[in-house]
Amino acid sequence: MSQVIQFDPPASGSPIEKGPDGRLKVPNDPIIPFIEGDGTGPDIWRAARRVFDRAVELAYGGERKVCWYEVFAGEKAFDRFGEWLPAATLEAIKRYRVAIKGPLTTPVGGGIRSLNVTLRQELDLYACVRPVRYIRGVPSPMREPEKVDVVIFRENTEDVYAGIEAPAGSPEARELIEFLMIKWNRRIPDDAGVGIKPISRERTRRLVRMAIRYALENNRDSVTLVHKGNIMKFTEGAFKEWGYEVAREEFGDVTITEEELWEKYEGVHPTGKIVIKDRIADAMFQQLLLRPDEYGVLAMPNLNGDYMSDAAAAQVGGLGMAPGANIGDEYAVFEATHGTAPKYAGQDKVNPSSVILSGAMM
């Protein structure tokens, strides 16, 4: 008989609920599940929790507090329960809606390929939201890091991260290679691994919708669709077209295209309008270095977003200063954006700012 894994919630505290209008109703004593994380996870979590508790105490004069609820994933879960991601962890996040986590290791061997990707897919956390902003005094390799203030929206559930892959020499790979040869007359070497890159209209539109809403609510003057559609026309090219489509259909009264900005307004940004523009991904890396202050919100497919958000973080001090959140329509998981750094585990050497700033986002 398989083991039934259960975690005991805190003795006090109340769940965050969702109201009829779709807005979260946060009590004065919210229960927040947390995953400590692997490697240096316990080190940075100890520091961060002290900061969170003290900040809430000072901000609310003792009238509010966070009731922390430890749930498990990664090495700690495997050591205790023999599972990398127990179902009880997912159920706890669903029950309490908002959670925070440290870095998680990637399991060795088959089964789960990435715990982070699995969490995002199981909870449909379709937007990875990464604010990148310079904090004065932090060492940076850039001459003018203070110009960097951008929020990246990365699609979290599809693209090549969908996990639809077949290893070289496998029956699945051979079947796909044979199909491609018959259907498109494209010869792929027999010893090739094969992966699928799905990008859908539905998931593109909901990501760009969230990015535009964020821009409206936070006084950002532009949303840039970042893609490689000049080469991948029916996946990343479609991402661009669907992004413009949702802007036009749902936000037509408050958005204009970059072309309209110049044709109708002679390049002068009209009050109350958000400019929707697009950039080729490789050019966008250059833009972040040379003209970062021209960009407020970026929206992009999964792989581009992974590259871009880490590269942008390097401009303001590295991943140790980079907060992040994985957000869906029902649940959200805030996280440290860096890795586990196991060689520093237990030494209290790793900067806890990433998880602290993620807590500030939360």
Stockholm file with secondary structure:
# STOCKHOLM 1.0

chainA/1-362         MSQVIQFDPPASGSPIEKGPDGRLKVPNDPIIPFIEGDGTGPDIWRAARRVFDRAVELAYGGERKVCWYEVFAGEKAFDRFGEWLPAATLEAIKRYRVAIKGPLTTPVGGGIRSLNVTLRQELDLYACVRPVRYIRGVPSPMREPEKVDVVIFRENTEDVYAGIEAPAGSPEARELIEFLMIKWNRRIPDDAGVGIKPISRERTRRLVRMAIRYALENNRDSVTLVHKGNIMKFTEGAFKEWGYEVAREEFGDVTITEEELWEKYEGVHPTGKIVIKDRIADAMFQQLLLRPDEYGVLAMPNLNGDYMSDAAAAQVGGLGMAPGANIGDEYAVFEATHGTAPKYAGQDKVNPSSVILSGAMM
#=GR chainA/1-362 SS CCCCCCCCCCSSCBCCEECTTSCEECCSSBEEEEECCSTTHHHHHHHHHHHHHHHHHHHHTTSCCCEEEECCCTHHHHHHHSCSSCHHHHHHHHHHCEEEECCCCCCSSSSCSCHHHHHHHHTTCCEEEEEEECCTTSCCSSSCGGGCEEEEEEECSCGGGGCCEECTTSHHHHHHHHHHHHHHCCCCCTTCCEECCCCCHHHHHHHHHHHHHHHHHTTCCEEEEEECTTTSTTTHHHHHHHHHHHHHHHSTTTEEEHHHHHHHHTTCCCTTCEEEEEEEHHHHHHHHHHCGGGCSEEEECHHHHHHHHHHHHHHTTCGGGCEEEEECSSCEEEEECSCCCGGGTTTTCSCCHHHHHHHHHC
#=GC SS_cons         CCCCCCCCCCSSCBCCEECTTSCEECCSSBEEEEECCSTTHHHHHHHHHHHHHHHHHHHHTTSCCCEEEECCCTHHHHHHHSCSSCHHHHHHHHHHCEEEECCCCCCSSSSCSCHHHHHHHHTTCCEEEEEEECCTTSCCSSSCGGGCEEEEEEECSCGGGGCCEECTTSHHHHHHHHHHHHHHCCCCCTTCCEECCCCCHHHHHHHHHHHHHHHHHTTCCEEEEEECTTTSTTTHHHHHHHHHHHHHHHSTTTEEEHHHHHHHHTTCCCTTCEEEEEEEHHHHHHHHHHCGGGCSEEEECHHHHHHHHHHHHHHTTCGGGCEEEEECSSCEEEEECSCCCGGGTTTTCSCCHHHHHHHHHC
//
